[in-house]
Amino acid sequence: MDVQTVWQCGRLDTRVSTDGGETWQSTDFSAGIHCVISFADADTGWVFGSSGTWSTTDGGQNWNEVTLPEAVDDVTAISLRTLDEGYLLTPNLALYVTHDGGESWSTMALPLDAYEGMTLPPANLATAAVRFFDAENGVVILSLVGGGESKLVALRTANGGQSWEEEIVPVKPGVLYLTRDGRYLTTRSLLGAGEVAVVEYQSQ
């Protein structure tokens, strides 16, 4: 997707900008409140909200419902990599992947034993982010709180989720936006005045 095409979802509609956010066009489609959205290209995307999870392959002109994994009724983050391959993270930190456009799902275990007792903040906000750059390489970023602590944790895989490397991101956890290439992470703290930080990932 070119950097000028930006999708945004909200309570009233889903919008697209093709000029980097200068102007916006509404698709007259709303997934409801607390929506999360991910597009693989300018035409192909998923959006989750209170009305369910929906997909489009024609730039938002038409939408079809996506079947979620069994017993999943809430989604915190979505990453749609191709028309068929997508990832979703639930509030209880379960990561799922589909390779057939949502017809079937499998789980990907995250190494969270070191963070027992910590969870995502209880807010309908984007406090987690998922990006997969190809079938093998991806990152999951979590704003975790609990036990009087708060941590921003990055989990990276280079083998399709068979193993993960853990890293503490040196900024306050909060509402997250991770760029499509995974290079830049913007956070807005849930505490105080909502301090905003931008960090750049530099591989070792």
C-alpha atoms as a printed R data frame, in Angstrom:
    type eleno elety resid chain resno       x       y      z
1   ATOM     1    CA   MET     A     1   0.000   0.000  0.000
2   ATOM     2    CA   ASP     A     2   1.337   3.438 -0.832
3   ATOM     3    CA   VAL     A     3   1.861   5.826  2.076
4   ATOM     4    CA   GLN     A     4  -0.835   8.178  0.786
5   ATOM     5    CA   THR     A     5  -3.644   5.663  1.348
6   ATOM     6    CA   VAL     A     6  -4.913   5.694  4.937
7   ATOM     7    CA   TRP     A     7  -7.950   3.916  6.387
8   ATOM     8    CA   GLN     A     8  -9.789   4.970  9.567
9   ATOM     9    CA   CYS     A     9 -12.740   3.408 11.350
10  ATOM    10    CA   GLY     A    10 -15.109   5.048 13.817
11  ATOM    11    CA   ARG     A    11 -18.502   4.760 15.440
12  ATOM    12    CA   LEU     A    12 -20.312   6.365 12.501
13  ATOM    13    CA   ASP     A    13 -18.428   5.233  9.414
14  ATOM    14    CA   THR     A    14 -15.229   3.890  7.870
15  ATOM    15    CA   ARG     A    15 -13.183   6.402  5.894
16  ATOM    16    CA   VAL     A    16 -10.297   6.402  3.461
17  ATOM    17    CA   SER     A    17  -7.820   9.082  2.475
18  ATOM    18    CA   THR     A    18  -5.787   8.762 -0.723
19  ATOM    19    CA   ASP     A    19  -3.743  11.922 -0.158
20  ATOM    20    CA   GLY     A    20  -2.055  11.220  3.151
21  ATOM    21    CA   GLY     A    21  -4.915  12.491  5.320
22  ATOM    22    CA   GLU     A    22  -5.549  15.834  3.610
23  ATOM    23    CA   THR     A    23  -9.069  14.792  2.608
24  ATOM    24    CA   TRP     A    24 -11.301  11.860  3.549
25  ATOM    25    CA   GLN     A    25 -14.102   9.932  1.843
26  ATOM    26    CA   SER     A    26 -16.695   7.955  3.793
27  ATOM    27    CA   THR     A    27 -17.664   4.423  2.768
28  ATOM    28    CA   ASP     A    28 -20.942   4.758  4.709
29  ATOM    29    CA   PHE     A    29 -20.091   1.558  6.572
30  ATOM    30    CA   SER     A    30 -19.690   1.280 10.329
31  ATOM    31    CA   ALA     A    31 -18.596  -1.731 12.345
32  ATOM    32    CA   GLY     A    32 -19.781   0.017 15.512
33  ATOM    33    CA   ILE     A    33 -17.926   1.298 18.545
34  ATOM    34    CA   HIS     A    34 -14.413   0.198 19.596
35  ATOM    35    CA   CYS     A    35 -13.260  -0.635 16.077
36  ATOM    36    CA   VAL     A    36  -9.853  -1.847 14.924
37  ATOM    37    CA   ILE     A    37  -8.834  -1.948 11.279
38  ATOM    38    CA   SER     A    38  -6.119  -3.376  9.040
39  ATOM    39    CA   PHE     A    39  -5.624  -3.240  5.266
40  ATOM    40    CA   ALA     A    40  -3.316  -5.440  3.229
41  ATOM    41    CA   ASP     A    41  -3.492  -3.047  0.289
42  ATOM    42    CA   ALA     A    42  -5.635  -0.136 -0.828
43  ATOM    43    CA   ASP     A    43  -8.644  -2.401 -1.514
44  ATOM    44    CA   THR     A    44  -8.346  -5.368  0.837
45  ATOM    45    CA   GLY     A    45  -9.004  -4.980  4.552
46  ATOM    46    CA   TRP     A    46 -10.719  -6.092  7.738
47  ATOM    47    CA   VAL     A    47 -12.456  -4.067 10.387
48  ATOM    48    CA   PHE     A    48 -13.695  -5.305 13.771
49  ATOM    49    CA   GLY     A    49 -16.291  -3.550 15.901
50  ATOM    50    CA   SER     A    50 -19.336  -4.131 18.046
51  ATOM    51    CA   SER     A    51 -21.268  -5.346 14.980
52  ATOM    52    CA   GLY     A    52 -18.728  -8.050 14.156
53  ATOM    53    CA   THR     A    53 -15.710  -8.479 11.897
54  ATOM    54    CA   TRP     A    54 -16.012  -7.504  8.255
55  ATOM    55    CA   SER     A    55 -13.850  -7.720  5.140
56  ATOM    56    CA   THR     A    56 -13.716  -5.792  1.892
57  ATOM    57    CA   THR     A    57 -11.837  -6.529 -1.325
58  ATOM    58    CA   ASP     A    58 -13.052  -3.530 -3.325
59  ATOM    59    CA   GLY     A    59 -11.957  -0.553 -1.278
60  ATOM    60    CA   GLY     A    60 -14.957  -0.499  1.039
61  ATOM    61    CA   GLN     A    61 -17.732  -0.589 -1.543
62  ATOM    62    CA   ASN     A    62 -18.921  -3.963 -0.256
63  ATOM    63    CA   TRP     A    63 -18.352  -5.739  3.061
64  ATOM    64    CA   ASN     A    64 -18.693  -9.395  4.055
65  ATOM    65    CA   GLU     A    65 -18.712 -10.786  7.575
66  ATOM    66    CA   VAL     A    66 -15.640 -12.731  8.713
67  ATOM    67    CA   THR     A    67 -16.168 -15.689 11.045
68  ATOM    68    CA   LEU     A    68 -14.129 -15.270 14.230
69  ATOM    69    CA   PRO     A    69 -12.491 -18.181 16.056
70  ATOM    70    CA   GLU     A    70 -14.848 -20.128 18.290
71  ATOM    71    CA   ALA     A    71 -15.604 -18.369 21.603
72  ATOM    72    CA   VAL     A    72 -13.927 -15.120 20.466
73  ATOM    73    CA   ASP     A    73 -16.218 -12.110 20.718
74  ATOM    74    CA   ASP     A    74 -13.730  -9.261 21.171
75  ATOM    75    CA   VAL     A    75 -10.600  -8.249 19.287
76  ATOM    76    CA   THR     A    76  -7.840  -5.895 20.418
77  ATOM    77    CA   ALA     A    77  -5.619  -5.863 17.325
78  ATOM    78    CA   ILE     A    78  -5.769  -7.077 13.718
79  ATOM    79    CA   SER     A    79  -3.048  -7.551 11.112
80  ATOM    80    CA   LEU     A    80  -4.167  -8.509  7.615
81  ATOM    81    CA   ARG     A    81  -1.095  -9.382  5.538
82  ATOM    82    CA   THR     A    82  -2.732 -10.748  2.389
83  ATOM    83    CA   LEU     A    83  -6.255 -11.456  1.180
84  ATOM    84    CA   ASP     A    84  -6.095 -14.855  2.927
85  ATOM    85    CA   GLU     A    85  -3.557 -14.442  5.734
86  ATOM    86    CA   GLY     A    86  -4.593 -12.503  8.828
87  ATOM    87    CA   TYR     A    87  -3.814 -12.319 12.529
88  ATOM    88    CA   LEU     A    88  -5.892 -11.178 15.476
89  ATOM    89    CA   LEU     A    89  -5.206 -10.662 19.170
90  ATOM    90    CA   THR     A    90  -7.909 -10.890 21.833
91  ATOM    91    CA   PRO     A    91  -8.079  -8.953 25.136
92  ATOM    92    CA   ASN     A    92  -6.997 -12.102 27.015
93  ATOM    93    CA   LEU     A    93  -3.777 -12.142 24.915
94  ATOM    94    CA   ALA     A    94  -4.682 -15.047 22.624
95  ATOM    95    CA   LEU     A    95  -3.141 -14.712 19.151
96  ATOM    96    CA   TYR     A    96  -4.858 -16.372 16.190
97  ATOM    97    CA   VAL     A    97  -3.884 -16.787 12.537
98  ATOM    98    CA   THR     A    98  -5.889 -17.705  9.450
99  ATOM    99    CA   HIS     A    99  -4.505 -18.719  6.066
100 ATOM   100    CA   ASP     A   100  -7.850 -18.971  4.288
101 ATOM   101    CA   GLY     A   101  -9.530 -15.624  4.884
102 ATOM   102    CA   GLY     A   102 -11.122 -16.585  8.189
103 ATOM   103    CA   GLU     A   103 -12.576 -19.941  7.181
104 ATOM   104    CA   SER     A   104 -10.374 -21.630  9.799
105 ATOM   105    CA   TRP     A   105  -8.107 -20.404 12.592
106 ATOM   106    CA   SER     A   106  -5.193 -21.709 14.649
107 ATOM   107    CA   THR     A   107  -3.551 -20.290 17.759
108 ATOM   108    CA   MET     A   108  -0.015 -19.001 18.108
109 ATOM   109    CA   ALA     A   109   1.345 -19.318 21.660
110 ATOM   110    CA   LEU     A   110   2.940 -16.177 23.106
111 ATOM   111    CA   PRO     A   111   5.677 -16.450 25.792
112 ATOM   112    CA   LEU     A   112   3.932 -14.613 28.615
113 ATOM   113    CA   ASP     A   113   4.976 -16.653 31.669
114 ATOM   114    CA   ALA     A   114   7.245 -13.825 32.841
115 ATOM   115    CA   TYR     A   115   4.250 -11.482 32.903
116 ATOM   116    CA   GLU     A   116   1.857 -13.591 34.963
117 ATOM   117    CA   GLY     A   117  -0.776 -11.421 36.604
118 ATOM   118    CA   MET     A   118  -0.408  -8.655 34.017
119 ATOM   119    CA   THR     A   119  -3.063  -7.877 31.431
120 ATOM   120    CA   LEU     A   120  -3.991  -5.247 28.893
121 ATOM   121    CA   PRO     A   121  -5.593  -2.162 30.485
122 ATOM   122    CA   PRO     A   122  -9.386  -2.501 30.807
123 ATOM   123    CA   ALA     A   123 -10.181   0.058 28.126
124 ATOM   124    CA   ASN     A   124 -11.680  -0.077 24.637
125 ATOM   125    CA   LEU     A   125  -8.506   1.366 23.175
126 ATOM   126    CA   ALA     A   126  -5.680   0.119 20.940
127 ATOM   127    CA   THR     A   127  -3.371  -0.995 23.740
128 ATOM   128    CA   ALA     A   128  -1.792  -3.740 21.605
129 ATOM   129    CA   ALA     A   129  -0.454  -3.967 18.063
130 ATOM   130    CA   VAL     A   130   0.253  -6.848 15.685
131 ATOM   131    CA   ARG     A   131   2.221  -6.710 12.431
132 ATOM   132    CA   PHE     A   132   3.398  -9.579 10.244
133 ATOM   133    CA   PHE     A   133   5.749  -8.627  7.424
134 ATOM   134    CA   ASP     A   134   5.751 -12.058  5.796
135 ATOM   135    CA   ALA     A   135   4.668 -15.554  6.845
136 ATOM   136    CA   GLU     A   136   7.687 -15.930  9.151
137 ATOM   137    CA   ASN     A   137   8.490 -12.483 10.557
138 ATOM   138    CA   GLY     A   138   6.188 -10.566 12.843
139 ATOM   139    CA   VAL     A   139   5.904  -8.542 16.033
140 ATOM   140    CA   VAL     A   140   3.306  -8.267 18.803
141 ATOM   141    CA   ILE     A   141   3.451  -5.264 21.139
142 ATOM   142    CA   LEU     A   142   1.526  -5.273 24.414
143 ATOM   143    CA   SER     A   143   0.768  -2.584 26.991
144 ATOM   144    CA   LEU     A   144   0.708  -4.694 30.156
145 ATOM   145    CA   VAL     A   145  -0.372  -3.597 33.637
146 ATOM   146    CA   GLY     A   146  -0.826  -5.414 36.933
147 ATOM   147    CA   GLY     A   147   0.687  -5.935 40.355
148 ATOM   148    CA   GLY     A   148   1.567  -2.269 40.608
149 ATOM   149    CA   GLU     A   149   3.679  -2.470 37.445
150 ATOM   150    CA   SER     A   150   3.311  -1.428 33.829
151 ATOM   151    CA   LYS     A   151   5.444  -2.565 30.900
152 ATOM   152    CA   LEU     A   152   5.469  -2.154 27.140
153 ATOM   153    CA   VAL     A   153   6.540  -5.548 25.796
154 ATOM   154    CA   ALA     A   154   7.602  -6.371 22.237
155 ATOM   155    CA   LEU     A   155   7.561 -10.014 21.099
156 ATOM   156    CA   ARG     A   156   9.272 -10.810 17.792
157 ATOM   157    CA   THR     A   157   9.221 -14.008 15.762
158 ATOM   158    CA   ALA     A   158  11.311 -15.019 12.748
159 ATOM   159    CA   ASN     A   159   9.803 -18.482 12.297
160 ATOM   160    CA   GLY     A   160   6.058 -18.008 12.069
161 ATOM   161    CA   GLY     A   161   5.448 -17.974 15.822
162 ATOM   162    CA   GLN     A   162   7.321 -21.149 16.740
163 ATOM   163    CA   SER     A   163   9.548 -19.067 19.003
164 ATOM   164    CA   TRP     A   164   9.649 -15.450 20.135
165 ATOM   165    CA   GLU     A   165  12.232 -12.967 21.367
166 ATOM   166    CA   GLU     A   166  11.145 -10.614 24.151
167 ATOM   167    CA   GLU     A   167  12.118  -6.986 24.590
168 ATOM   168    CA   ILE     A   168  10.946  -4.224 26.930
169 ATOM   169    CA   VAL     A   169  10.251  -1.026 24.983
170 ATOM   170    CA   PRO     A   170  11.643   1.935 26.994
171 ATOM   171    CA   VAL     A   171   8.504   4.092 27.018
172 ATOM   172    CA   LYS     A   172   5.275   4.098 29.008
173 ATOM   173    CA   PRO     A   173   2.586   1.669 27.831
174 ATOM   174    CA   GLY     A   174  -0.627   3.091 26.491
175 ATOM   175    CA   VAL     A   175  -2.537   3.513 23.238
176 ATOM   176    CA   LEU     A   176  -0.360   2.259 20.380
177 ATOM   177    CA   TYR     A   177   0.160   2.805 16.687
178 ATOM   178    CA   LEU     A   178   2.767   0.710 14.899
179 ATOM   179    CA   THR     A   179   3.712   1.639 11.346
180 ATOM   180    CA   ARG     A   180   3.134  -0.938  8.658
181 ATOM   181    CA   ASP     A   181   6.846  -1.691  8.340
182 ATOM   182    CA   GLY     A   182   7.178  -2.043 12.135
183 ATOM   183    CA   ARG     A   183   9.893   0.594 12.285
184 ATOM   184    CA   TYR     A   184   8.131   3.305 14.280
185 ATOM   185    CA   LEU     A   185   5.883   2.958 17.325
186 ATOM   186    CA   THR     A   186   3.794   5.825 18.680
187 ATOM   187    CA   THR     A   187   2.408   5.558 22.216
188 ATOM   188    CA   ARG     A   188   0.024   7.756 24.160
189 ATOM   189    CA   SER     A   189   0.133   7.168 27.897
190 ATOM   190    CA   LEU     A   190  -3.140   6.305 29.620
191 ATOM   191    CA   LEU     A   191  -1.951   8.220 32.685
192 ATOM   192    CA   GLY     A   192  -1.800  11.922 33.444
193 ATOM   193    CA   ALA     A   193  -1.871  14.246 30.455
194 ATOM   194    CA   GLY     A   194  -1.494  11.427 27.950
195 ATOM   195    CA   GLU     A   195   2.183  11.853 27.152
196 ATOM   196    CA   VAL     A   196   3.013  10.937 23.541
197 ATOM   197    CA   ALA     A   197   6.263   9.200 22.584
198 ATOM   198    CA   VAL     A   198   7.632   7.962 19.262
199 ATOM   199    CA   VAL     A   199  10.344   5.286 19.194
200 ATOM   200    CA   GLU     A   200  12.233   3.748 16.275
201 ATOM   201    CA   TYR     A   201  13.117   0.070 16.144
202 ATOM   202    CA   GLN     A   202  16.723  -0.620 15.250
203 ATOM   203    CA   SER     A   203  17.679  -4.253 14.763
204 ATOM   204    CA   GLN     A   204  20.806  -5.494 16.461
